[in-house]
Amino acid sequence: MKKFLAACAALFLFATASAQSLPPPAIAARSWLLLDANSGQVLGAQDPDMRIEPASLTKIMTAYLAFSAVREKRLDLNQTVNVSVNAWKVDGDSSKMFIEPRTPVRVQDLLYGLIVQSGNDAAIALAEAVAGTESAFADLMNREAQRMGLKNTRFANPHGLPHPNNYSTARDLSILATHLIADFPELYKIYSTKSFTYNRITQPNRNRLLWLDPTVDGMKTGHTQAAGYCLIATAKRPNGGNGERRLISVVLGTESDGMRAQESQKLLNWGFLNFDTYKVYSKGQPVLMPTVWKGSLDSIKLGFNRDVYVTLPRGSNAKLKPVVERTDPLVAPIAQNMRVGTLKLMADDKLVNSLPLLALEQVNEATIVGRAFDSVRLLFQR
């Protein structure tokens, strides 16, 4: 174990420090958070767990479930669905796609109407197409939120119009945005569309950063009187020879449309200018091979089921060190992808990131003789 840690320490001589050591800019919002999507690290935040009314940011979950239905072939992009009177009559005149009752509309057009035009009517039409009713769709939204680990989120409708049981937080919304981008990269491209025309009415995307910053490719605006002006913005920029990195900013409760764009841009620029993201492990790369007892193999490869990145402040001279925590002994059977420990990335004795260490292979039980032999050997290990 000591040799392993020493070898890893030699590999991780990147400039690093805890993200909290870099003061973020002043952001004129009730709550905000900046996330590096590659590493999953929060680079800065203010009241990220404060419960807020998500307004039209709710539609990100609506889109996620609609995208899921398309992927699972429960909906087809070219399929047409009828518009109910319920969808046509929805409140919010400034956020409509202007679909008409009993008029068939393509699913693809509804997705553009939902995402680009922020249509409340499109949200209901998609909800009814996926689940039959708004209430059934809200149940699906909450089930998905629970699966994603959104601990402080609840949805009451697919569009985000005010309701006491419609709430979320900056942290939860950043997780939701990350899931949508990662799980549906092709359909996510709709979020970069600057305008969409339906029923001979052209409406612009309300995300001003699509015009101001060419690296921004999404994501969603929201506004109600109680919520203020909100924006989840995300951008990809070169990562100093290490490919591209994506940042996701969540800015909630600003005073104007212009301010939510301005503060989001400020936050994204701060993150890109002051941090770098490094790939430290590849998916499936063995990082440790400890002994397995009573198993069909003598040792097991441990690592991660995804590429692992770490985000570090630029210009620091601290060293990043991995620290492994696991329970010994490891006794078979061990299933592939079973969590068998934790790898903590430390810098200056501060935790930078904590990652579940997984079994990269399956180890079955040994024969009766093998298990008996290892049982004796284990007596001398204690």
C-alpha positions in Angstrom: 0.0 0.0 0.0 2.8 2.4 0.9 4.5 1.7 -2.4 1.3 2.4 -4.3 0.7 5.7 -2.6 4.3 6.8 -3.2 4.0 5.9 -6.9 0.8 7.8 -7.2 2.2 10.8 -5.4 5.0 11.0 -8.0 2.4 11.1 -10.8 0.3 13.9 -9.3 2.6 16.9 -9.2 0.0 19.1 -10.7 -0.5 22.6 -9.5 -3.4 22.4 -7.0 -5.1 23.8 -4.0 -8.6 23.5 -2.6 -11.1 25.4 -4.7 -12.1 27.4 -1.6 -8.7 29.1 -1.5 -9.6 31.2 -4.6 -12.2 33.8 -3.8 -15.0 33.9 -6.4 -16.2 37.2 -7.9 -19.2 39.0 -6.3 -22.3 37.6 -8.0 -25.5 39.7 -7.7 -27.9 36.7 -7.2 -29.7 35.1 -4.3 -28.0 31.8 -4.9 -25.4 30.5 -7.4 -23.0 27.6 -8.1 -20.3 26.9 -10.6 -19.6 23.3 -11.5 -16.8 21.7 -13.6 -18.8 19.0 -15.5 -15.6 16.9 -16.2 -14.5 16.5 -12.6 -17.9 17.0 -10.9 -16.2 19.6 -8.6 -18.0 22.7 -7.3 -15.6 25.6 -7.9 -17.6 28.2 -6.0 -21.0 28.7 -4.6 -23.3 30.9 -2.5 -26.2 29.3 -0.7 -26.3 26.4 -3.1 -28.8 24.4 -1.0 -31.2 27.3 -0.5 -34.7 26.2 -1.7 -35.9 28.3 -4.6 -38.8 28.3 -7.1 -37.2 27.0 -10.3 -39.6 28.6 -12.7 -38.9 27.4 -16.3 -35.7 25.7 -15.2 -38.2 22.9 -14.4 -38.3 22.3 -18.1 -34.9 20.7 -18.0 -36.4 17.7 -16.3 -39.3 17.8 -18.7 -36.8 17.6 -21.6 -34.9 14.9 -19.8 -38.0 12.6 -19.6 -39.0 13.4 -23.2 -35.5 12.6 -24.4 -35.7 9.3 -22.5 -39.0 8.5 -24.2 -37.4 9.1 -27.6 -34.4 7.0 -26.8 -36.6 4.2 -25.5 -38.8 4.5 -28.6 -41.9 5.3 -26.7 -41.9 8.5 -28.7 -40.5 9.3 -32.2 -39.2 12.7 -33.2 -41.3 12.6 -36.3 -44.4 11.3 -34.5 -47.3 13.7 -34.3 -49.3 14.2 -31.1 -52.6 16.0 -30.6 -52.7 19.2 -28.5 -55.2 19.1 -25.7 -57.3 22.0 -24.6 -55.4 21.8 -21.3 -52.1 22.5 -23.0 -53.6 25.3 -25.2 -55.1 27.1 -22.2 -52.1 27.1 -19.9 -51.2 30.4 -18.3 -48.1 32.3 -19.1 -48.7 34.2 -22.4 -45.1 35.3 -22.7 -43.9 31.6 -22.6 -45.9 29.9 -25.3 -45.1 28.0 -28.4 -48.7 28.9 -29.7 -49.8 25.4 -30.5 -53.5 24.9 -31.2 -56.0 22.4 -29.8 -56.6 19.2 -31.6 -53.9 20.2 -34.1 -51.2 17.5 -34.6 -47.7 18.6 -33.7 -44.4 16.8 -34.3 -42.5 15.7 -31.2 -39.4 17.3 -32.6 -41.2 20.7 -32.9 -42.5 20.4 -29.3 -39.0 19.8 -28.1 -37.8 23.0 -29.9 -40.8 24.8 -28.5 -40.0 23.6 -25.0 -36.3 24.4 -25.1 -35.9 27.4 -27.4 -39.2 29.2 -26.9 -39.7 28.0 -23.3 -43.3 27.1 -24.2 -45.5 26.1 -21.2 -48.0 24.7 -23.7 -45.2 22.6 -25.3 -44.3 21.3 -21.8 -47.9 20.1 -21.1 -48.2 18.5 -24.6 -45.0 16.6 -24.1 -46.0 15.6 -20.6 -49.3 14.2 -21.9 -47.6 12.4 -24.7 -45.2 10.7 -22.4 -47.4 9.9 -19.4 -51.0 10.6 -20.3 -51.6 13.4 -17.7 -49.7 16.2 -16.1 -50.0 14.6 -12.7 -48.7 11.2 -13.9 -45.8 13.1 -15.6 -45.0 14.9 -12.3 -44.7 11.5 -10.6 -42.2 10.5 -13.2 -40.3 13.8 -12.7 -40.0 13.2 -9.0 -39.0 9.5 -9.4 -36.2 10.6 -11.8 -35.2 13.4 -9.4 -34.9 10.8 -6.6 -32.8 8.5 -8.9 -30.4 11.4 -9.7 -30.0 12.1 -6.0 -31.7 15.5 -6.1 -32.3 15.7 -2.3 -33.9 19.1 -2.2 -36.1 19.1 -5.3 -39.7 18.4 -6.0 -41.8 18.9 -9.1 -45.5 19.6 -9.3 -45.8 20.4 -13.0 -43.9 20.1 -16.2 -43.5 23.9 -16.9 -42.5 25.5 -13.6 -45.4 27.9 -13.1 -45.7 28.7 -9.4 -46.8 25.9 -7.1 -45.9 25.3 -3.5 -44.7 21.8 -4.3 -42.4 23.0 -7.1 -38.9 23.8 -5.7 -35.2 23.0 -6.1 -31.7 24.3 -5.3 -28.7 25.5 -7.3 -26.8 22.3 -6.4 -29.7 20.0 -7.5 -30.2 22.0 -10.7 -26.5 21.7 -11.6 -26.7 17.9 -11.1 -29.8 17.7 -13.3 -28.1 19.8 -16.1 -25.0 17.5 -15.9 -27.2 14.4 -16.4 -29.0 15.8 -19.4 -25.8 16.9 -21.1 -24.0 13.6 -20.5 -27.0 11.3 -21.2 -28.3 12.9 -24.3 -25.4 14.7 -26.2 -27.2 14.7 -29.6 -30.5 16.0 -28.4 -28.8 18.4 -26.1 -27.7 20.4 -29.2 -31.2 21.8 -29.3 -30.2 24.1 -26.4 -27.8 26.0 -28.6 -30.5 26.9 -31.1 -30.9 30.7 -31.2 -34.4 30.9 -32.5 -37.3 28.7 -33.6 -40.4 29.4 -35.8 -43.7 27.6 -35.3 -47.1 28.6 -36.5 -45.4 31.5 -38.4 -44.2 33.0 -35.1 -40.5 33.3 -34.6 -39.2 33.5 -31.1 -35.6 33.9 -29.9 -33.9 31.8 -27.3 -33.9 33.9 -24.1 -30.4 32.8 -23.2 -28.5 36.0 -24.2 -25.1 34.3 -23.8 -25.7 32.3 -27.0 -25.1 35.6 -28.9 -22.4 37.0 -26.5 -20.1 34.1 -26.0 -19.4 31.6 -28.8 -18.3 28.9 -26.3 -21.7 28.9 -24.7 -24.0 26.1 -26.0 -26.9 26.2 -23.5 -28.8 26.0 -21.4 -32.1 27.4 -19.9 -33.6 30.6 -18.5 -36.4 31.0 -16.0 -38.4 33.8 -14.5 -41.3 34.3 -12.2 -42.0 37.2 -9.9 -41.0 35.0 -6.9 -38.0 33.4 -8.5 -36.5 36.5 -10.1 -34.4 36.0 -13.3 -32.6 32.7 -13.4 -30.1 31.1 -15.9 -28.3 27.9 -16.1 -25.5 28.5 -18.6 -22.8 26.1 -19.8 -19.8 26.5 -22.0 -17.0 24.4 -23.4 -13.5 25.8 -23.9 -10.0 24.4 -24.6 -8.3 22.9 -21.5 -4.6 23.8 -22.0 -3.8 20.8 -24.3 -6.0 18.4 -22.3 -9.0 18.5 -24.6 -12.0 20.5 -23.7 -13.6 21.2 -20.4 -17.2 22.1 -19.6 -18.4 24.5 -16.9 -22.0 24.8 -15.7 -23.1 27.9 -13.9 -26.4 28.2 -12.1 -27.4 31.8 -11.2 -30.7 32.2 -9.4 -32.7 35.2 -8.4 -31.2 38.2 -10.2 -33.0 41.4 -10.8 -33.2 41.5 -14.6 -32.8 39.5 -17.8 -29.5 41.4 -18.6 -28.1 40.8 -15.1 -28.6 37.0 -15.2 -26.6 36.9 -18.4 -23.9 39.3 -17.1 -23.5 37.4 -13.8 -23.4 34.0 -15.5 -20.7 35.3 -17.9 -18.7 36.6 -15.0 -18.9 33.3 -13.3 -17.9 31.2 -16.3 -15.0 33.5 -17.1 -13.7 33.3 -13.6 -13.9 29.5 -13.6 -12.1 29.1 -17.0 -9.4 31.7 -16.2 -8.5 30.5 -12.7 -8.8 26.7 -12.9 -7.5 23.8 -15.0 -8.9 20.3 -15.2 -6.7 17.2 -15.5 -7.5 13.7 -16.4 -5.9 11.5 -13.6 -7.3 8.1 -14.3 -8.8 6.4 -17.4 -12.0 4.3 -17.4 -11.0 0.7 -16.6 -7.4 1.6 -15.6 -6.2 -0.5 -12.7 -5.0 1.8 -9.9 -4.6 -0.9 -7.3 -4.4 -4.7 -7.2 -4.9 -5.9 -3.7 -5.0 -9.5 -2.5 -8.4 -11.4 -2.7 -9.0 -14.1 -0.2 -11.1 -17.2 -0.8 -11.4 -16.3 -4.4 -10.8 -17.8 -7.9 -8.2 -15.1 -8.4 -5.3 -14.1 -6.1 -5.7 -10.4 -6.7 -8.3 -8.0 -8.1 -8.0 -4.9 -10.2 -9.5 -1.8 -8.6 -10.3 1.4 -10.5 -13.2 3.4 -11.9 -16.0 2.9 -14.5 -15.5 6.3 -16.0 -12.6 8.7 -16.7 -11.6 10.6 -13.6 -10.7 14.3 -13.7 -9.7 16.7 -11.1 -10.0 20.5 -11.2 -7.1 22.5 -9.7 -6.5 26.3 -9.3 -4.1 27.6 -11.8 -0.6 28.7 -10.6 -0.4 26.8 -7.3 2.6 24.7 -6.3 0.9 22.3 -3.9 1.0 18.5 -4.7 -2.0 16.3 -5.2 -1.9 13.0 -3.3 -4.2 10.0 -3.5 -5.2 8.4 -0.3 -7.0 5.0 -0.4 -9.5 3.9 2.2 -10.8 0.3 2.1 -11.7 -2.4 4.4 -9.4 -5.4 4.5 -9.5 -8.3 3.9 -11.2 -8.4 0.5 -13.1 -11.8 0.5 -14.7 -13.3 -2.5 -17.2 -13.3 -4.1 -16.8 -9.8 -5.4 -19.0 -8.5 -8.2 -17.8 -6.3 -11.0 -18.4 -2.6 -10.3 -18.9 -3.4 -6.6 -17.6 -0.6 -4.4 -14.7 -1.8 -2.3 -13.3 1.5 -1.0 -12.7 5.2 -1.5 -9.9 7.1 -3.2 -9.5 10.6 -1.8 -7.5 13.2 -3.7 -5.8 15.5 -1.2 -3.9 18.8 -1.6 -2.1 20.5 1.4 -4.1 18.1 3.7 -7.4 19.4 2.2 -9.9 17.2 0.4 -10.1 18.0 -3.3 -12.3 15.1 -4.4 -13.6 11.8 -3.1 -14.2 8.9 -5.5 -15.7 5.4 -5.0 -13.1 2.7 -5.8 -14.7 -0.1 -7.8 -13.9 -3.7 -8.6 -13.0 -3.8 -12.3 -13.6 -7.5 -12.6 -15.6 -10.3 -11.0 -14.0 -12.7 -8.6 -15.9 -15.9 -7.8 -15.4 -18.0 -4.8 -12.6 -20.5 -4.8 -13.0 -24.2 -4.4 -13.7 -25.7 -1.0 -10.1 -26.5 -0.6 -9.0 -23.0 -1.6 -11.4 -21.4 0.8 -10.3 -23.6 3.6 -6.6 -22.8 2.9 -7.3 -19.1 2.9 -9.3 -19.3 6.1 -6.1 -20.7 7.8 -3.9 -18.0 6.2 -6.2 -15.3 7.4 -5.8 -16.4 11.0 -2.2 -15.3 10.7 -3.0 -12.0 9.1 -4.8 -10.6 12.2 
